[in-house]
Amino acid sequence: MAFAFLLGFGFFLMDWKFMSLGLTLSRIYRRKLMAKYLSFHLAYFDVSRNSPGSLLSRMSINTIELNQMLTTILGTTIQCGTGFIVGIILGCLIEPRLILLIIALSQLFFSLIY
């Protein structure tokens, strides 16, 4: 029971860290993009596609996509990898012969996928 609690708490901390990482990267991206927009000539903003509202909307959508990519894709990948490694370690402790078979078959599965 304590192991399950610690594992759940570890996943919570990992999700929280990836969320804060995504927010930090979004903030940096917005600042750099805004500095880039401010360096453009005023005639650039006369085109309807480059109106300030359109640019801010695109900037918001891009940062949301960046944040979602970091929190979902990268977070899920690291969680799956961590779960796989923990499973291998626990399997070696419980039944080493069975885990050797699983490792061999997982290599076969990974080669078939890629």
Chimera marker file (.cmm) of the C-alpha trace (Angstrom):
<marker_set name="trace">
<marker id="1" x="0.000" y="0.000" z="0.000" r="1" g="1" b="0" radius="0.5"/>
<marker id="2" x="2.806" y="2.388" z="0.847" r="1" g="1" b="0" radius="0.5"/>
<marker id="3" x="4.542" y="1.597" z="-2.454" r="1" g="1" b="0" radius="0.5"/>
<marker id="4" x="1.393" y="2.472" z="-4.419" r="1" g="1" b="0" radius="0.5"/>
<marker id="5" x="1.066" y="5.743" z="-2.505" r="1" g="1" b="0" radius="0.5"/>
<marker id="6" x="4.705" y="6.644" z="-3.167" r="1" g="1" b="0" radius="0.5"/>
<marker id="7" x="4.359" y="5.757" z="-6.839" r="1" g="1" b="0" radius="0.5"/>
<marker id="8" x="1.209" y="7.863" z="-7.177" r="1" g="1" b="0" radius="0.5"/>
<marker id="9" x="2.846" y="10.754" z="-5.348" r="1" g="1" b="0" radius="0.5"/>
<marker id="10" x="5.873" y="10.450" z="-7.648" r="1" g="1" b="0" radius="0.5"/>
<marker id="11" x="3.637" y="10.645" z="-10.725" r="1" g="1" b="0" radius="0.5"/>
<marker id="12" x="1.880" y="13.660" z="-9.219" r="1" g="1" b="0" radius="0.5"/>
<marker id="13" x="5.216" y="15.426" z="-8.681" r="1" g="1" b="0" radius="0.5"/>
<marker id="14" x="6.335" y="14.538" z="-12.195" r="1" g="1" b="0" radius="0.5"/>
<marker id="15" x="3.116" y="15.906" z="-13.723" r="1" g="1" b="0" radius="0.5"/>
<marker id="16" x="3.404" y="19.056" z="-11.626" r="1" g="1" b="0" radius="0.5"/>
<marker id="17" x="7.023" y="19.562" z="-12.706" r="1" g="1" b="0" radius="0.5"/>
<marker id="18" x="6.166" y="19.106" z="-16.380" r="1" g="1" b="0" radius="0.5"/>
<marker id="19" x="3.292" y="21.566" z="-16.032" r="1" g="1" b="0" radius="0.5"/>
<marker id="20" x="5.590" y="24.175" z="-14.488" r="1" g="1" b="0" radius="0.5"/>
<marker id="21" x="8.197" y="23.457" z="-17.188" r="1" g="1" b="0" radius="0.5"/>
<marker id="22" x="5.572" y="23.956" z="-19.895" r="1" g="1" b="0" radius="0.5"/>
<marker id="23" x="4.410" y="27.226" z="-18.337" r="1" g="1" b="0" radius="0.5"/>
<marker id="24" x="7.974" y="28.499" z="-18.062" r="1" g="1" b="0" radius="0.5"/>
<marker id="25" x="8.743" y="27.638" z="-21.676" r="1" g="1" b="0" radius="0.5"/>
<marker id="26" x="5.481" y="29.244" z="-22.789" r="1" g="1" b="0" radius="0.5"/>
<marker id="27" x="6.378" y="32.415" z="-20.922" r="1" g="1" b="0" radius="0.5"/>
<marker id="28" x="9.848" y="32.511" z="-22.504" r="1" g="1" b="0" radius="0.5"/>
<marker id="29" x="8.348" y="31.846" z="-25.947" r="1" g="1" b="0" radius="0.5"/>
<marker id="30" x="5.806" y="34.654" z="-25.518" r="1" g="1" b="0" radius="0.5"/>
<marker id="31" x="8.457" y="37.134" z="-24.416" r="1" g="1" b="0" radius="0.5"/>
<marker id="32" x="10.747" y="36.337" z="-27.340" r="1" g="1" b="0" radius="0.5"/>
<marker id="33" x="7.865" y="36.438" z="-29.799" r="1" g="1" b="0" radius="0.5"/>
<marker id="34" x="6.619" y="39.757" z="-28.436" r="1" g="1" b="0" radius="0.5"/>
<marker id="35" x="10.129" y="41.232" z="-28.669" r="1" g="1" b="0" radius="0.5"/>
<marker id="36" x="10.275" y="40.022" z="-32.281" r="1" g="1" b="0" radius="0.5"/>
<marker id="37" x="6.879" y="41.592" z="-33.061" r="1" g="1" b="0" radius="0.5"/>
<marker id="38" x="7.955" y="44.885" z="-31.524" r="1" g="1" b="0" radius="0.5"/>
<marker id="39" x="11.039" y="44.980" z="-33.740" r="1" g="1" b="0" radius="0.5"/>
<marker id="40" x="8.947" y="44.923" z="-36.957" r="1" g="1" b="0" radius="0.5"/>
<marker id="41" x="8.185" y="48.053" z="-38.976" r="1" g="1" b="0" radius="0.5"/>
<marker id="42" x="4.745" y="49.608" z="-38.482" r="1" g="1" b="0" radius="0.5"/>
<marker id="43" x="3.699" y="48.776" z="-42.047" r="1" g="1" b="0" radius="0.5"/>
<marker id="44" x="3.887" y="45.094" z="-41.126" r="1" g="1" b="0" radius="0.5"/>
<marker id="45" x="0.822" y="45.514" z="-38.898" r="1" g="1" b="0" radius="0.5"/>
<marker id="46" x="-1.267" y="47.159" z="-41.645" r="1" g="1" b="0" radius="0.5"/>
<marker id="47" x="-1.870" y="43.814" z="-43.346" r="1" g="1" b="0" radius="0.5"/>
<marker id="48" x="-5.074" y="42.216" z="-42.007" r="1" g="1" b="0" radius="0.5"/>
<marker id="49" x="-3.287" y="38.910" z="-41.425" r="1" g="1" b="0" radius="0.5"/>
<marker id="50" x="-0.776" y="40.705" z="-39.201" r="1" g="1" b="0" radius="0.5"/>
<marker id="51" x="-3.191" y="42.756" z="-37.136" r="1" g="1" b="0" radius="0.5"/>
<marker id="52" x="-2.307" y="42.914" z="-33.426" r="1" g="1" b="0" radius="0.5"/>
<marker id="53" x="-5.367" y="40.844" z="-32.472" r="1" g="1" b="0" radius="0.5"/>
<marker id="54" x="-4.516" y="38.153" z="-35.000" r="1" g="1" b="0" radius="0.5"/>
<marker id="55" x="-0.886" y="38.048" z="-33.887" r="1" g="1" b="0" radius="0.5"/>
<marker id="56" x="-1.811" y="37.799" z="-30.206" r="1" g="1" b="0" radius="0.5"/>
<marker id="57" x="-4.325" y="35.062" z="-30.969" r="1" g="1" b="0" radius="0.5"/>
<marker id="58" x="-1.734" y="33.045" z="-32.874" r="1" g="1" b="0" radius="0.5"/>
<marker id="59" x="0.818" y="33.639" z="-30.119" r="1" g="1" b="0" radius="0.5"/>
<marker id="60" x="-1.648" y="32.349" z="-27.520" r="1" g="1" b="0" radius="0.5"/>
<marker id="61" x="-2.541" y="29.273" z="-29.574" r="1" g="1" b="0" radius="0.5"/>
<marker id="62" x="1.130" y="28.467" z="-30.245" r="1" g="1" b="0" radius="0.5"/>
<marker id="63" x="2.055" y="28.666" z="-26.574" r="1" g="1" b="0" radius="0.5"/>
<marker id="64" x="-0.928" y="26.508" z="-25.587" r="1" g="1" b="0" radius="0.5"/>
<marker id="65" x="0.160" y="23.885" z="-28.127" r="1" g="1" b="0" radius="0.5"/>
<marker id="66" x="3.729" y="24.028" z="-26.817" r="1" g="1" b="0" radius="0.5"/>
<marker id="67" x="2.505" y="23.599" z="-23.250" r="1" g="1" b="0" radius="0.5"/>
<marker id="68" x="0.246" y="20.667" z="-24.198" r="1" g="1" b="0" radius="0.5"/>
<marker id="69" x="3.062" y="18.990" z="-26.104" r="1" g="1" b="0" radius="0.5"/>
<marker id="70" x="5.376" y="19.163" z="-23.117" r="1" g="1" b="0" radius="0.5"/>
<marker id="71" x="2.866" y="18.062" z="-20.530" r="1" g="1" b="0" radius="0.5"/>
<marker id="72" x="1.204" y="15.277" z="-22.481" r="1" g="1" b="0" radius="0.5"/>
<marker id="73" x="3.690" y="13.769" z="-24.890" r="1" g="1" b="0" radius="0.5"/>
<marker id="74" x="6.912" y="14.192" z="-22.950" r="1" g="1" b="0" radius="0.5"/>
<marker id="75" x="5.278" y="13.507" z="-19.600" r="1" g="1" b="0" radius="0.5"/>
<marker id="76" x="3.578" y="10.351" z="-20.836" r="1" g="1" b="0" radius="0.5"/>
<marker id="77" x="6.781" y="9.127" z="-22.455" r="1" g="1" b="0" radius="0.5"/>
<marker id="78" x="8.766" y="9.568" z="-19.258" r="1" g="1" b="0" radius="0.5"/>
<marker id="79" x="6.009" y="7.988" z="-17.157" r="1" g="1" b="0" radius="0.5"/>
<marker id="80" x="5.858" y="4.947" z="-19.434" r="1" g="1" b="0" radius="0.5"/>
<marker id="81" x="9.632" y="4.599" z="-19.436" r="1" g="1" b="0" radius="0.5"/>
<marker id="82" x="9.764" y="4.924" z="-15.662" r="1" g="1" b="0" radius="0.5"/>
<marker id="83" x="6.978" y="2.379" z="-15.258" r="1" g="1" b="0" radius="0.5"/>
<marker id="84" x="8.783" y="-0.028" z="-17.576" r="1" g="1" b="0" radius="0.5"/>
<marker id="85" x="12.057" y="0.301" z="-15.661" r="1" g="1" b="0" radius="0.5"/>
<marker id="86" x="10.345" y="-0.075" z="-12.276" r="1" g="1" b="0" radius="0.5"/>
<marker id="87" x="8.498" y="-3.126" z="-13.620" r="1" g="1" b="0" radius="0.5"/>
<marker id="88" x="11.755" y="-4.676" z="-14.808" r="1" g="1" b="0" radius="0.5"/>
<marker id="89" x="13.414" y="-4.042" z="-11.432" r="1" g="1" b="0" radius="0.5"/>
<marker id="90" x="10.482" y="-5.452" z="-9.469" r="1" g="1" b="0" radius="0.5"/>
<marker id="91" x="10.272" y="-8.394" z="-11.839" r="1" g="1" b="0" radius="0.5"/>
<marker id="92" x="13.947" y="-9.167" z="-11.300" r="1" g="1" b="0" radius="0.5"/>
<marker id="93" x="13.345" y="-9.191" z="-7.570" r="1" g="1" b="0" radius="0.5"/>
<marker id="94" x="10.266" y="-11.421" z="-7.773" r="1" g="1" b="0" radius="0.5"/>
<marker id="95" x="10.933" y="-13.834" z="-10.664" r="1" g="1" b="0" radius="0.5"/>
<marker id="96" x="14.211" y="-13.336" z="-12.592" r="1" g="1" b="0" radius="0.5"/>
<marker id="97" x="13.621" y="-16.073" z="-15.195" r="1" g="1" b="0" radius="0.5"/>
<marker id="98" x="10.244" y="-14.705" z="-16.215" r="1" g="1" b="0" radius="0.5"/>
<marker id="99" x="11.582" y="-11.178" z="-16.524" r="1" g="1" b="0" radius="0.5"/>
<marker id="100" x="14.347" y="-12.356" z="-18.873" r="1" g="1" b="0" radius="0.5"/>
<marker id="101" x="11.647" y="-13.769" z="-21.135" r="1" g="1" b="0" radius="0.5"/>
<marker id="102" x="9.706" y="-10.505" z="-20.966" r="1" g="1" b="0" radius="0.5"/>
<marker id="103" x="12.823" y="-8.477" z="-21.824" r="1" g="1" b="0" radius="0.5"/>
<marker id="104" x="13.522" y="-10.719" z="-24.814" r="1" g="1" b="0" radius="0.5"/>
<marker id="105" x="9.933" y="-10.456" z="-26.035" r="1" g="1" b="0" radius="0.5"/>
<marker id="106" x="9.825" y="-6.691" z="-25.512" r="1" g="1" b="0" radius="0.5"/>
<marker id="107" x="12.836" y="-6.362" z="-27.836" r="1" g="1" b="0" radius="0.5"/>
<marker id="108" x="10.897" y="-8.340" z="-30.420" r="1" g="1" b="0" radius="0.5"/>
<marker id="109" x="7.828" y="-6.144" z="-29.972" r="1" g="1" b="0" radius="0.5"/>
<marker id="110" x="9.869" y="-2.926" z="-30.225" r="1" g="1" b="0" radius="0.5"/>
<marker id="111" x="11.570" y="-4.167" z="-33.416" r="1" g="1" b="0" radius="0.5"/>
<marker id="112" x="8.169" y="-4.985" z="-34.933" r="1" g="1" b="0" radius="0.5"/>
<marker id="113" x="6.750" y="-1.578" z="-34.066" r="1" g="1" b="0" radius="0.5"/>
<marker id="114" x="9.653" y="0.400" z="-35.491" r="1" g="1" b="0" radius="0.5"/>
<link id1="1" id2="2" r="1" g="1" b="0" radius="0.2"/>
<link id1="2" id2="3" r="1" g="1" b="0" radius="0.2"/>
<link id1="3" id2="4" r="1" g="1" b="0" radius="0.2"/>
<link id1="4" id2="5" r="1" g="1" b="0" radius="0.2"/>
<link id1="5" id2="6" r="1" g="1" b="0" radius="0.2"/>
<link id1="6" id2="7" r="1" g="1" b="0" radius="0.2"/>
<link id1="7" id2="8" r="1" g="1" b="0" radius="0.2"/>
<link id1="8" id2="9" r="1" g="1" b="0" radius="0.2"/>
<link id1="9" id2="10" r="1" g="1" b="0" radius="0.2"/>
<link id1="10" id2="11" r="1" g="1" b="0" radius="0.2"/>
<link id1="11" id2="12" r="1" g="1" b="0" radius="0.2"/>
<link id1="12" id2="13" r="1" g="1" b="0" radius="0.2"/>
<link id1="13" id2="14" r="1" g="1" b="0" radius="0.2"/>
<link id1="14" id2="15" r="1" g="1" b="0" radius="0.2"/>
<link id1="15" id2="16" r="1" g="1" b="0" radius="0.2"/>
<link id1="16" id2="17" r="1" g="1" b="0" radius="0.2"/>
<link id1="17" id2="18" r="1" g="1" b="0" radius="0.2"/>
<link id1="18" id2="19" r="1" g="1" b="0" radius="0.2"/>
<link id1="19" id2="20" r="1" g="1" b="0" radius="0.2"/>
<link id1="20" id2="21" r="1" g="1" b="0" radius="0.2"/>
<link id1="21" id2="22" r="1" g="1" b="0" radius="0.2"/>
<link id1="22" id2="23" r="1" g="1" b="0" radius="0.2"/>
<link id1="23" id2="24" r="1" g="1" b="0" radius="0.2"/>
<link id1="24" id2="25" r="1" g="1" b="0" radius="0.2"/>
<link id1="25" id2="26" r="1" g="1" b="0" radius="0.2"/>
<link id1="26" id2="27" r="1" g="1" b="0" radius="0.2"/>
<link id1="27" id2="28" r="1" g="1" b="0" radius="0.2"/>
<link id1="28" id2="29" r="1" g="1" b="0" radius="0.2"/>
<link id1="29" id2="30" r="1" g="1" b="0" radius="0.2"/>
<link id1="30" id2="31" r="1" g="1" b="0" radius="0.2"/>
<link id1="31" id2="32" r="1" g="1" b="0" radius="0.2"/>
<link id1="32" id2="33" r="1" g="1" b="0" radius="0.2"/>
<link id1="33" id2="34" r="1" g="1" b="0" radius="0.2"/>
<link id1="34" id2="35" r="1" g="1" b="0" radius="0.2"/>
<link id1="35" id2="36" r="1" g="1" b="0" radius="0.2"/>
<link id1="36" id2="37" r="1" g="1" b="0" radius="0.2"/>
<link id1="37" id2="38" r="1" g="1" b="0" radius="0.2"/>
<link id1="38" id2="39" r="1" g="1" b="0" radius="0.2"/>
<link id1="39" id2="40" r="1" g="1" b="0" radius="0.2"/>
<link id1="40" id2="41" r="1" g="1" b="0" radius="0.2"/>
<link id1="41" id2="42" r="1" g="1" b="0" radius="0.2"/>
<link id1="42" id2="43" r="1" g="1" b="0" radius="0.2"/>
<link id1="43" id2="44" r="1" g="1" b="0" radius="0.2"/>
<link id1="44" id2="45" r="1" g="1" b="0" radius="0.2"/>
<link id1="45" id2="46" r="1" g="1" b="0" radius="0.2"/>
<link id1="46" id2="47" r="1" g="1" b="0" radius="0.2"/>
<link id1="47" id2="48" r="1" g="1" b="0" radius="0.2"/>
<link id1="48" id2="49" r="1" g="1" b="0" radius="0.2"/>
<link id1="49" id2="50" r="1" g="1" b="0" radius="0.2"/>
<link id1="50" id2="51" r="1" g="1" b="0" radius="0.2"/>
<link id1="51" id2="52" r="1" g="1" b="0" radius="0.2"/>
<link id1="52" id2="53" r="1" g="1" b="0" radius="0.2"/>
<link id1="53" id2="54" r="1" g="1" b="0" radius="0.2"/>
<link id1="54" id2="55" r="1" g="1" b="0" radius="0.2"/>
<link id1="55" id2="56" r="1" g="1" b="0" radius="0.2"/>
<link id1="56" id2="57" r="1" g="1" b="0" radius="0.2"/>
<link id1="57" id2="58" r="1" g="1" b="0" radius="0.2"/>
<link id1="58" id2="59" r="1" g="1" b="0" radius="0.2"/>
<link id1="59" id2="60" r="1" g="1" b="0" radius="0.2"/>
<link id1="60" id2="61" r="1" g="1" b="0" radius="0.2"/>
<link id1="61" id2="62" r="1" g="1" b="0" radius="0.2"/>
<link id1="62" id2="63" r="1" g="1" b="0" radius="0.2"/>
<link id1="63" id2="64" r="1" g="1" b="0" radius="0.2"/>
<link id1="64" id2="65" r="1" g="1" b="0" radius="0.2"/>
<link id1="65" id2="66" r="1" g="1" b="0" radius="0.2"/>
<link id1="66" id2="67" r="1" g="1" b="0" radius="0.2"/>
<link id1="67" id2="68" r="1" g="1" b="0" radius="0.2"/>
<link id1="68" id2="69" r="1" g="1" b="0" radius="0.2"/>
<link id1="69" id2="70" r="1" g="1" b="0" radius="0.2"/>
<link id1="70" id2="71" r="1" g="1" b="0" radius="0.2"/>
<link id1="71" id2="72" r="1" g="1" b="0" radius="0.2"/>
<link id1="72" id2="73" r="1" g="1" b="0" radius="0.2"/>
<link id1="73" id2="74" r="1" g="1" b="0" radius="0.2"/>
<link id1="74" id2="75" r="1" g="1" b="0" radius="0.2"/>
<link id1="75" id2="76" r="1" g="1" b="0" radius="0.2"/>
<link id1="76" id2="77" r="1" g="1" b="0" radius="0.2"/>
<link id1="77" id2="78" r="1" g="1" b="0" radius="0.2"/>
<link id1="78" id2="79" r="1" g="1" b="0" radius="0.2"/>
<link id1="79" id2="80" r="1" g="1" b="0" radius="0.2"/>
<link id1="80" id2="81" r="1" g="1" b="0" radius="0.2"/>
<link id1="81" id2="82" r="1" g="1" b="0" radius="0.2"/>
<link id1="82" id2="83" r="1" g="1" b="0" radius="0.2"/>
<link id1="83" id2="84" r="1" g="1" b="0" radius="0.2"/>
<link id1="84" id2="85" r="1" g="1" b="0" radius="0.2"/>
<link id1="85" id2="86" r="1" g="1" b="0" radius="0.2"/>
<link id1="86" id2="87" r="1" g="1" b="0" radius="0.2"/>
<link id1="87" id2="88" r="1" g="1" b="0" radius="0.2"/>
<link id1="88" id2="89" r="1" g="1" b="0" radius="0.2"/>
<link id1="89" id2="90" r="1" g="1" b="0" radius="0.2"/>
<link id1="90" id2="91" r="1" g="1" b="0" radius="0.2"/>
<link id1="91" id2="92" r="1" g="1" b="0" radius="0.2"/>
<link id1="92" id2="93" r="1" g="1" b="0" radius="0.2"/>
<link id1="93" id2="94" r="1" g="1" b="0" radius="0.2"/>
<link id1="94" id2="95" r="1" g="1" b="0" radius="0.2"/>
<link id1="95" id2="96" r="1" g="1" b="0" radius="0.2"/>
<link id1="96" id2="97" r="1" g="1" b="0" radius="0.2"/>
<link id1="97" id2="98" r="1" g="1" b="0" radius="0.2"/>
<link id1="98" id2="99" r="1" g="1" b="0" radius="0.2"/>
<link id1="99" id2="100" r="1" g="1" b="0" radius="0.2"/>
<link id1="100" id2="101" r="1" g="1" b="0" radius="0.2"/>
<link id1="101" id2="102" r="1" g="1" b="0" radius="0.2"/>
<link id1="102" id2="103" r="1" g="1" b="0" radius="0.2"/>
<link id1="103" id2="104" r="1" g="1" b="0" radius="0.2"/>
<link id1="104" id2="105" r="1" g="1" b="0" radius="0.2"/>
<link id1="105" id2="106" r="1" g="1" b="0" radius="0.2"/>
<link id1="106" id2="107" r="1" g="1" b="0" radius="0.2"/>
<link id1="107" id2="108" r="1" g="1" b="0" radius="0.2"/>
<link id1="108" id2="109" r="1" g="1" b="0" radius="0.2"/>
<link id1="109" id2="110" r="1" g="1" b="0" radius="0.2"/>
<link id1="110" id2="111" r="1" g="1" b="0" radius="0.2"/>
<link id1="111" id2="112" r="1" g="1" b="0" radius="0.2"/>
<link id1="112" id2="113" r="1" g="1" b="0" radius="0.2"/>
<link id1="113" id2="114" r="1" g="1" b="0" radius="0.2"/>
</marker_set>
